[in-house]
Amino acid sequence: MSIKRMLLIILLLVALISVGINAVILGSLTDRFFSNYLNEVYDSHIEQIMDYALKVLKEKTITKEQLKADMETHLVDPIFRIRLFDSEGKLLEDVSSDMHMRGMMMDGRLARMRSNGDEVTDQFILEDDGGTWGSIYITRYSAADNSLVARLFKMSLLSNSLRAVMIAMAISASIALLISRLMSKDLKETAILASDIQSGKQVKFERSIVSEITSIRSSLHDLSTKLRLKQKGRKELTDKLIHETRTPLTIIKTHLEGIEDGVIAADQVEIELLKNQVEIITSLIKGLSGMIEADALQNEMSIEEFELNKLLKQILSGLSTQFSNKGLKIILDSEDKVIMRTDKFKLSQVFYNLLNNAWKYTDAGGHVTISYNRSGDFININIADNGSGIDNDDLKHIFDAYYRGKDQAGSGDGIGLYIVKGNMTLLGGDVTVSSAVGDGTEFVLSLPVTYNNGEAEEV
C-alpha cells in the first residue's frame, strides 16, 4: 500500500471517529437540555391555560367564538388538543391542532413513529377558594422527546452532524492528499539521492519537511562522504604504490644497463643492492591487499632496529648510477653510528622521495648533501641541494597531495612530498623545508631515535 493511500485512510478514519464522537456527545447534551427546556415551557404553559380557563368559567362573559380562538392559541407543541368542561361536566369547547395532523401527513416517518402509547391526556380541576368551577383536559405527547418540535430538532441535528462528517472528511482528504504528495515527493527525491550515491555522483544534502526523511538524507549524505573519502584514500594509496615502485625499478634498470655496458661489475655487492631493491618492491606489493581489506594499511608500522649510516649508504649506492649519469654528486657528510628503532621501510621511502626530488630539480654539475646529528632522543637529518629552488607561493603547498608548482607542469605526479609528510607523521617526527629560487632547497627531518608508540608491532 502506498503512503498516499495509507495516510488518506488514516486521516479519514480519524476525522470520522472524531466527528462521530463529537456528534454523539453534543447530541446527547443538546437533547438533554432541550428536553428539560420543553418540559419547563410545558409546565409554564399549563399554568397559563388553567388561569385563563378559570377566568372564563368565573366571568362567563366571553363568547364561544372568542373562547375557541383563545384556546387555539394555546395549542403549542407538545399540546395538540384541549377540552374545557364546566362544573356540571358539560363540554364548553374542544380544539385540536391542525399542525399535529399536517406534521403526520407531511412526514410519513413521523406518522409511523406515532402510536396511541405516544399520547397522554392530563386532567386538571379548575378550583379556587370559591369552589370547583370545572375541569380541563389537555392531550399531549407522552414525553417532550415525542413532540413534533423535538423530532424535527433531532432530525435537524442528525442531518447537520452528517454534513459535518462529510465536510470534515473532505477537508481531511484534501490535507491527506497534500501531505502525502509532499512526502511522496521527498521520498522519491531521497530514492534518487541513494541512486546517485550508488552511481558515485556527488550529492547535495537538502532538508525535508519530515524530520525522519531529513535524518535518512543526512545518513545517506554522511555515507556518500565516507565513500568518497574511502575512494580518495584508495586512489592516493594506489598513486603512492605506483610512485614508490618507480624508484627501485629505476635503480634496477640503471644498474642492469651498467652491468650490460660493462660499467658496473656484477659482483656480490651489486647483487645485494639489486636484491634490496627487489625486497622494496615486494614490500610495496604486499600493501595491495590493504586496499581491499582496510582503509588504513599505510598506517601499519613494522618496527625494527638498524644502523642509520649503513641504511643511508645502501640508498646512496642504489642511486649513485642515476646521479652520476646526470652529472650530479651525492655526498654523505656524516659518519656517526646511530642505532635507530623505527619503521625502516617508511623512513627509506622518505629518503628516496627527497633524493629523487633533489635529482630531478638540480642541474648537471650540482650536488646533494646528506648530514645528520643526534640531539638527545631525536635525530635531525638534513638533505640539501643547490638546485632550482621553490617559489614562496608554492612552498606552503608542496606537501599537499597532487600539488605541483607552476614551473613543474609534467614533471611529476605531485605525490612524493605528500608521502614524505605522511610517513614522518607516522614515525612520530616532522619535516620542514627552506628554499630560495636559484639557490637550492633544504629539507630537515626530525624524528625520535626509538619509535615510542606502544601500539607498534615489533618485527
Solvent accessible surface area in square Angstrom, and as a share of the most:
residue,aa,sasa,rsa
1,M,155,0.69
2,S,66,0.42
3,I,65,0.33
4,K,83,0.35
5,R,152,0.56
6,M,90,0.40
7,L,36,0.18
8,L,43,0.22
9,I,73,0.37
10,I,86,0.44
11,L,45,0.22
12,L,42,0.21
13,L,93,0.46
14,V,81,0.47
15,A,11,0.08
16,L,77,0.38
17,I,101,0.51
18,S,60,0.39
19,V,26,0.15
20,G,27,0.26
21,I,97,0.49
22,N,92,0.47
23,A,23,0.18
24,V,107,0.62
25,I,96,0.49
26,L,93,0.46
27,G,11,0.11
28,S,62,0.40
29,L,74,0.37
30,T,40,0.23
31,D,39,0.20
32,R,133,0.48
33,F,126,0.52
34,F,39,0.16
35,S,17,0.11
36,N,69,0.35
37,Y,126,0.48
38,L,16,0.08
39,N,73,0.37
40,E,116,0.52
41,V,58,0.33
42,Y,26,0.10
43,D,83,0.43
44,S,54,0.35
45,H,22,0.10
46,I,12,0.06
47,E,114,0.51
48,Q,103,0.46
49,I,4,0.02
50,M,54,0.24
51,D,98,0.51
52,Y,49,0.19
53,A,2,0.02
54,L,37,0.18
55,K,117,0.50
56,V,15,0.08
57,L,9,0.04
58,K,94,0.40
59,E,94,0.42
60,K,161,0.68
61,T,111,0.65
62,I,52,0.27
63,T,83,0.48
64,K,129,0.55
65,E,132,0.59
66,Q,88,0.39
67,L,10,0.05
68,K,95,0.40
69,A,49,0.38
70,D,32,0.17
71,M,6,0.03
72,E,80,0.36
73,T,95,0.56
74,H,31,0.14
75,L,29,0.14
76,V,72,0.42
77,D,36,0.19
78,P,10,0.07
79,I,3,0.01
80,F,18,0.07
81,R,85,0.31
82,I,1,0.01
83,R,57,0.21
84,L,1,0.01
85,F,37,0.16
86,D,31,0.16
87,S,74,0.48
88,E,159,0.71
89,G,50,0.48
90,K,132,0.56
91,L,83,0.41
92,L,48,0.24
93,E,16,0.07
94,D,51,0.26
95,V,4,0.03
96,S,67,0.43
97,S,15,0.09
98,D,95,0.49
99,M,102,0.46
100,H,16,0.07
101,M,100,0.45
102,R,115,0.42
103,G,3,0.03
104,M,40,0.18
105,M,154,0.69
106,M,147,0.66
107,D,24,0.12
108,G,36,0.35
109,R,133,0.49
110,L,6,0.03
111,A,40,0.31
112,R,180,0.66
113,M,114,0.51
114,R,31,0.11
115,S,67,0.43
116,N,140,0.72
117,G,62,0.60
118,D,23,0.12
119,E,61,0.27
120,V,53,0.31
121,T,61,0.36
122,D,31,0.16
123,Q,99,0.44
124,F,49,0.20
125,I,82,0.42
126,L,2,0.01
127,E,102,0.46
128,D,52,0.27
129,D,159,0.82
130,G,63,0.61
131,G,34,0.32
132,T,77,0.45
133,W,74,0.26
134,G,3,0.03
135,S,15,0.09
136,I,1,0.01
137,Y,58,0.22
138,I,0,0.00
139,T,11,0.06
140,R,47,0.17
141,Y,7,0.03
142,S,45,0.29
143,A,46,0.36
144,A,9,0.07
145,D,51,0.27
146,N,36,0.19
147,S,1,0.00
148,L,25,0.13
149,V,66,0.38
150,A,1,0.01
151,R,17,0.06
152,L,88,0.44
153,F,58,0.24
154,K,74,0.32
155,M,66,0.29
156,S,53,0.34
157,L,43,0.22
158,L,112,0.56
159,S,39,0.25
160,N,75,0.39
161,S,21,0.14
162,L,103,0.51
163,R,140,0.51
164,A,45,0.35
165,V,19,0.11
166,M,129,0.58
167,I,105,0.53
168,A,22,0.17
169,M,53,0.24
170,A,60,0.47
171,I,95,0.48
172,S,16,0.10
173,A,25,0.19
174,S,69,0.44
175,I,82,0.41
176,A,0,0.00
177,L,71,0.35
178,L,104,0.51
179,I,65,0.33
180,S,0,0.00
181,R,152,0.55
182,L,72,0.36
183,M,41,0.18
184,S,25,0.16
185,K,112,0.47
186,D,16,0.08
187,L,58,0.29
188,K,138,0.59
189,E,66,0.29
190,T,12,0.07
191,A,62,0.48
192,I,104,0.53
193,L,20,0.10
194,A,39,0.31
195,S,59,0.38
196,D,37,0.19
197,I,18,0.09
198,Q,162,0.72
199,S,77,0.50
200,G,60,0.58
201,K,120,0.51
202,Q,139,0.62
203,V,20,0.12
204,K,159,0.67
205,F,60,0.25
206,E,100,0.45
207,R,186,0.68
208,S,18,0.12
209,I,125,0.63
210,V,31,0.18
211,S,81,0.52
212,E,114,0.51
213,I,6,0.03
214,T,14,0.08
215,S,65,0.42
216,I,85,0.43
217,R,12,0.04
218,S,42,0.27
219,S,69,0.44
220,L,33,0.16
221,H,58,0.26
222,D,73,0.38
223,L,84,0.42
224,S,6,0.04
225,T,56,0.32
226,K,133,0.57
227,L,81,0.40
228,R,115,0.42
229,L,112,0.56
230,K,77,0.33
231,Q,126,0.56
232,K,111,0.47
233,G,26,0.25
234,R,92,0.34
235,K,116,0.49
236,E,21,0.09
237,L,20,0.10
238,T,50,0.29
239,D,27,0.14
240,K,27,0.11
241,L,27,0.14
242,I,87,0.44
243,H,32,0.14
244,E,11,0.05
245,T,24,0.14
246,R,123,0.45
247,T,15,0.09
248,P,1,0.01
249,L,96,0.48
250,T,51,0.30
251,I,0,0.00
252,I,29,0.15
253,K,125,0.53
254,T,20,0.12
255,H,5,0.02
256,L,93,0.46
257,E,76,0.34
258,G,7,0.07
259,I,49,0.25
260,E,145,0.65
261,D,104,0.54
262,G,63,0.60
263,V,121,0.70
264,I,32,0.16
265,A,70,0.54
266,A,66,0.51
267,D,69,0.36
268,Q,114,0.51
269,V,111,0.64
270,E,13,0.06
271,I,77,0.39
272,E,84,0.38
273,L,16,0.08
274,L,27,0.13
275,K,103,0.44
276,N,45,0.23
277,Q,0,0.00
278,V,81,0.46
279,E,104,0.47
280,I,25,0.13
281,I,27,0.14
282,T,64,0.37
283,S,48,0.31
284,L,12,0.06
285,I,93,0.47
286,K,147,0.62
287,G,27,0.26
288,L,71,0.35
289,S,60,0.39
290,G,9,0.09
291,M,31,0.14
292,I,142,0.72
293,E,143,0.64
294,A,40,0.31
295,D,85,0.44
296,A,47,0.37
297,L,20,0.10
298,Q,54,0.24
299,N,73,0.37
300,E,118,0.53
301,M,25,0.11
302,S,46,0.29
303,I,5,0.02
304,E,64,0.29
305,E,113,0.51
306,F,20,0.08
307,E,32,0.14
308,L,0,0.00
309,N,10,0.05
310,K,126,0.53
311,L,9,0.04
312,L,0,0.00
313,K,99,0.42
314,Q,66,0.29
315,I,3,0.01
316,L,17,0.09
317,S,44,0.28
318,G,0,0.00
319,L,0,0.00
320,S,47,0.30
321,T,22,0.13
322,Q,13,0.06
323,F,1,0.00
324,S,73,0.47
325,N,112,0.57
326,K,64,0.27
327,G,40,0.38
328,L,9,0.05
329,K,142,0.60
330,I,37,0.19
331,I,73,0.37
332,L,29,0.14
333,D,96,0.50
334,S,16,0.10
335,E,117,0.53
336,D,92,0.48
337,K,155,0.66
338,V,8,0.05
339,I,77,0.39
340,M,1,0.00
341,R,72,0.26
342,T,1,0.00
343,D,3,0.02
344,K,61,0.26
345,F,59,0.25
346,K,18,0.08
347,L,0,0.00
348,S,10,0.07
349,Q,17,0.07
350,V,0,0.00
351,F,0,0.00
352,Y,10,0.04
353,N,5,0.03
354,L,2,0.01
355,L,0,0.00
356,N,25,0.13
357,N,34,0.18
358,A,6,0.04
359,W,71,0.25
360,K,73,0.31
361,Y,65,0.25
362,T,1,0.01
363,D,115,0.60
364,A,75,0.58
365,G,70,0.67
366,G,7,0.07
367,H,72,0.32
368,V,0,0.00
369,T,36,0.21
370,I,0,0.00
371,S,33,0.22
372,Y,9,0.03
373,N,79,0.40
374,R,132,0.48
375,S,65,0.42
376,G,59,0.57
377,D,106,0.55
378,F,90,0.38
379,I,0,0.00
380,N,40,0.20
381,I,0,0.00
382,N,34,0.17
383,I,4,0.02
384,A,31,0.24
385,D,22,0.11
386,N,68,0.35
387,G,8,0.08
388,S,60,0.38
389,G,17,0.16
390,I,20,0.10
391,D,44,0.23
392,N,118,0.60
393,D,92,0.48
394,D,12,0.06
395,L,38,0.19
396,K,156,0.66
397,H,70,0.31
398,I,16,0.08
399,F,41,0.17
400,D,67,0.35
401,A,27,0.21
402,Y,81,0.31
403,Y,69,0.26
404,R,108,0.40
405,G,5,0.05
406,K,134,0.57
407,D,127,0.66
408,Q,39,0.17
409,A,91,0.71
410,G,73,0.70
411,S,38,0.25
412,G,24,0.23
413,D,42,0.22
414,G,18,0.17
415,I,0,0.00
416,G,9,0.08
417,L,19,0.10
418,Y,66,0.25
419,I,1,0.01
420,V,0,0.00
421,K,74,0.31
422,G,33,0.32
423,N,3,0.02
424,M,1,0.00
425,T,90,0.52
426,L,45,0.22
427,L,1,0.00
428,G,49,0.47
429,G,18,0.17
430,D,67,0.34
431,V,5,0.03
432,T,76,0.44
433,V,32,0.19
434,S,65,0.42
435,S,23,0.15
436,A,47,0.36
437,V,105,0.60
438,G,55,0.53
439,D,109,0.56
440,G,6,0.06
441,T,12,0.07
442,E,58,0.26
443,F,12,0.05
444,V,46,0.26
445,L,0,0.00
446,S,34,0.22
447,L,0,0.00
448,P,9,0.06
449,V,6,0.04
450,T,71,0.41
451,Y,25,0.10
452,N,126,0.65
453,N,71,0.37
454,G,81,0.78
455,E,160,0.72
456,A,25,0.20
457,E,122,0.55
458,E,117,0.52
459,V,129,0.74
